[in-house]
């Protein structure tokens, strides 16, 4: 899977450094937003705390997806790493279901970052985050460890899932105030993992 992702994403200064960005866009009707996705890829949503009112809004969906796309592009240009979303890799549901895809992408990546803005509604993130983290941290390989995982949420977001990420998996959790703050924190985290790989504090993924 790792080589397949790299081949699909193209060449960058750090093409083999993969950053898998996850977020609430997978709970949206992505077909309406991008006019490309299969609606069966939309996972069953669960209530992510009580972040916002219950009415679904396509504008909010688009805003959340745009945030992730901007974060992806920022990392690709500022850090030269192969940042990507699940929708950037052409894996059909006939080949692998959406949940298995998320786990496979996470296992193949140098960094896994989950971004949670306040603009989502009934974000279907709890099951997905939990399954990915459980899979990574149950893996005996030293490649898959909490030092590669970042959970960053907009200031003001409160959820039992955030507490679980901190207490059960001890992953890094940060809050961000605005887009620039989010992009800065993602960039710094990625650069920290790059440094740890270069100094053998973390194994390099090949």
C-alpha positions as CSV (number, residue, x, y, z in Angstrom):
1,X,0.0,0.0,0.0
2,X,2.8,2.4,0.8
3,X,4.4,2.3,-2.6
4,X,1.0,2.4,-4.3
5,X,0.2,5.7,-2.4
6,X,3.6,7.2,-3.3
7,X,3.2,6.4,-7.0
8,X,-0.3,7.9,-7.1
9,X,0.6,11.1,-5.2
10,X,3.6,12.0,-7.4
11,X,7.0,13.5,-6.8
12,X,7.9,16.0,-4.0
13,X,11.1,16.8,-2.2
14,X,10.1,14.2,0.5
15,X,7.9,11.9,-1.7
16,X,8.4,8.9,0.6
17,X,7.3,10.8,3.7
18,X,3.5,10.2,3.9
19,X,1.2,12.3,6.0
20,X,-2.3,10.9,6.2
21,X,-4.8,13.6,7.0
22,X,-8.1,12.4,8.5
23,X,-11.2,14.5,9.3
24,X,-14.9,14.8,9.4
25,X,-15.3,15.1,5.6
26,X,-15.8,11.3,5.5
27,X,-19.1,11.8,7.3
28,X,-20.4,14.1,4.6
29,X,-22.1,13.5,1.3
30,X,-18.8,13.8,-0.6
31,X,-20.5,13.0,-3.9
32,X,-22.3,16.4,-3.6
33,X,-19.1,18.2,-2.7
34,X,-16.7,16.7,-5.2
35,X,-19.1,15.0,-7.6
36,X,-16.7,12.1,-7.7
37,X,-17.2,9.9,-4.6
38,X,-19.3,6.8,-4.2
39,X,-22.1,7.5,-1.6
40,X,-21.5,4.1,-0.1
41,X,-18.1,5.4,1.2
42,X,-20.0,7.6,3.7
43,X,-19.7,5.8,7.0
44,X,-22.5,5.8,9.5
45,X,-22.3,9.0,11.6
46,X,-22.3,9.0,15.3
47,X,-22.8,12.0,17.5
48,X,-19.5,13.7,18.3
49,X,-20.5,15.4,21.5
50,X,-22.8,18.3,21.1
51,X,-20.7,20.5,18.9
52,X,-23.3,22.2,16.7
53,X,-27.0,22.2,15.9
54,X,-28.3,19.1,14.3
55,X,-29.3,20.4,10.8
56,X,-26.9,19.2,8.1
57,X,-25.4,22.0,6.0
58,X,-23.7,21.5,2.7
59,X,-21.9,24.8,3.2
60,X,-20.4,23.5,6.5
61,X,-19.5,20.2,4.8
62,X,-17.7,22.1,2.1
63,X,-15.9,24.3,4.6
64,X,-14.6,21.3,6.6
65,X,-13.4,19.5,3.4
66,X,-11.8,22.8,2.2
67,X,-9.9,23.0,5.5
68,X,-8.4,19.6,5.1
69,X,-7.6,20.2,1.5
70,X,-5.8,23.5,2.4
71,X,-3.9,21.7,5.2
72,X,-2.9,19.0,2.7
73,X,-1.6,21.6,0.2
74,X,0.1,23.6,2.9
75,X,2.1,20.6,4.0
76,X,3.0,19.6,0.5
77,X,4.3,23.1,-0.4
78,X,5.8,24.2,3.0
79,X,7.4,20.9,4.1
80,X,7.6,19.0,0.8
81,X,6.0,15.9,2.2
82,X,3.4,13.8,0.5
83,X,0.3,14.8,2.5
84,X,-2.9,13.3,1.4
85,X,-6.6,12.5,2.1
86,X,-8.3,9.1,1.6
87,X,-10.0,10.6,-1.5
88,X,-6.6,11.2,-3.1
89,X,-5.9,7.5,-3.4
90,X,-7.8,5.4,-5.9
91,X,-8.8,2.4,-3.9
92,X,-12.3,1.1,-4.8
93,X,-14.7,-0.3,-2.2
94,X,-14.8,-3.5,-4.2
95,X,-11.1,-3.9,-3.3
96,X,-11.2,-2.7,0.3
97,X,-14.0,-1.3,2.5
98,X,-13.7,2.3,3.8
99,X,-12.7,1.3,7.4
100,X,-10.0,-1.0,6.1
101,X,-8.7,1.7,3.8
102,X,-8.3,4.1,6.7
103,X,-6.3,1.5,8.7
104,X,-4.2,0.6,5.7
105,X,-3.4,4.3,4.9
106,X,-2.5,4.9,8.5
107,X,-0.2,1.9,8.7
108,X,1.5,3.1,5.5
109,X,2.2,6.6,6.6
110,X,4.9,8.3,8.5
111,X,2.4,10.6,10.2
112,X,-1.3,10.3,10.9
113,X,-3.1,13.6,11.7
114,X,-6.8,13.9,12.6
115,X,-8.2,17.4,12.3
116,X,-11.5,18.2,14.0
117,X,-13.0,21.7,13.4
118,X,-16.2,23.0,15.1
119,X,-18.0,23.4,11.8
120,X,-18.9,19.8,11.4
121,X,-22.2,18.2,12.3
122,X,-22.7,14.8,13.9
123,X,-19.1,14.0,13.0
124,X,-18.6,10.3,12.2
125,X,-15.2,10.3,13.7
126,X,-15.4,8.3,17.0
127,X,-15.5,4.8,15.5
128,X,-13.0,5.7,12.8
129,X,-10.4,7.3,15.1
130,X,-10.8,4.5,17.6
131,X,-10.4,1.7,15.1
132,X,-7.3,3.3,13.5
133,X,-5.6,4.1,16.8
134,X,-6.4,0.6,18.2
135,X,-5.0,-1.0,15.1
136,X,-1.8,1.1,15.1
137,X,-1.1,0.7,18.8
138,X,-1.9,-3.0,18.9
139,X,0.7,-3.5,16.2
140,X,4.0,-4.8,17.6
141,X,6.0,-3.0,14.9
142,X,7.9,0.0,16.3
143,X,7.0,1.8,13.1
144,X,3.5,2.3,14.4
145,X,3.6,4.3,17.6
146,X,1.9,7.2,19.3
147,X,4.8,9.6,18.4
148,X,3.5,9.5,14.8
149,X,-0.1,10.4,15.6
150,X,-1.5,13.9,16.1
151,X,-5.1,14.7,17.0
152,X,-5.7,18.5,16.6
153,X,-9.0,20.1,17.3
154,X,-10.4,23.6,17.1
155,X,-10.4,25.5,20.4
156,X,-13.8,25.0,22.1
157,X,-14.4,21.5,20.8
158,X,-15.2,19.2,23.7
159,X,-15.8,15.5,23.4
160,X,-15.4,12.2,25.2
161,X,-13.5,11.0,22.1
162,X,-10.7,13.6,22.8
163,X,-10.4,12.4,26.3
164,X,-10.2,8.8,25.1
165,X,-7.5,9.7,22.6
166,X,-5.5,11.2,25.4
167,X,-6.1,8.6,28.1
168,X,-6.3,5.3,26.2
169,X,-3.8,5.9,23.4
170,X,-1.7,8.8,24.8
171,X,-1.6,10.4,21.3
172,X,-0.6,14.0,20.9
173,X,-3.5,16.4,21.3
174,X,-3.4,20.1,20.5
175,X,-6.0,22.8,20.1
176,X,-5.8,25.4,17.3
177,X,-7.3,28.9,17.2
178,X,-7.4,29.5,13.4
179,X,-6.2,28.2,10.1
180,X,-2.7,29.6,10.4
181,X,-2.4,28.1,13.8
182,X,-3.6,24.7,12.6
183,X,-1.2,24.7,9.6
184,X,1.7,25.8,11.9
185,X,1.0,23.0,14.4
186,X,0.8,20.4,11.6
187,X,4.0,21.6,10.0
188,X,5.9,21.5,13.3
189,X,4.7,18.1,14.2
190,X,5.6,16.7,10.8
191,X,9.1,18.3,11.0
192,X,9.6,16.8,14.5
193,X,8.9,13.3,13.1
194,X,11.2,14.0,10.2
195,X,13.9,15.0,12.7
196,X,13.3,11.9,14.8
197,X,13.6,9.7,11.8
198,X,16.8,11.4,10.7
199,X,18.4,11.0,14.1
200,X,17.2,7.4,14.5
201,X,14.8,8.2,17.3
202,X,12.1,6.7,15.1
203,X,12.7,4.0,12.4
204,X,12.5,5.3,8.8
205,X,9.7,3.8,6.8
206,X,10.8,2.3,3.5
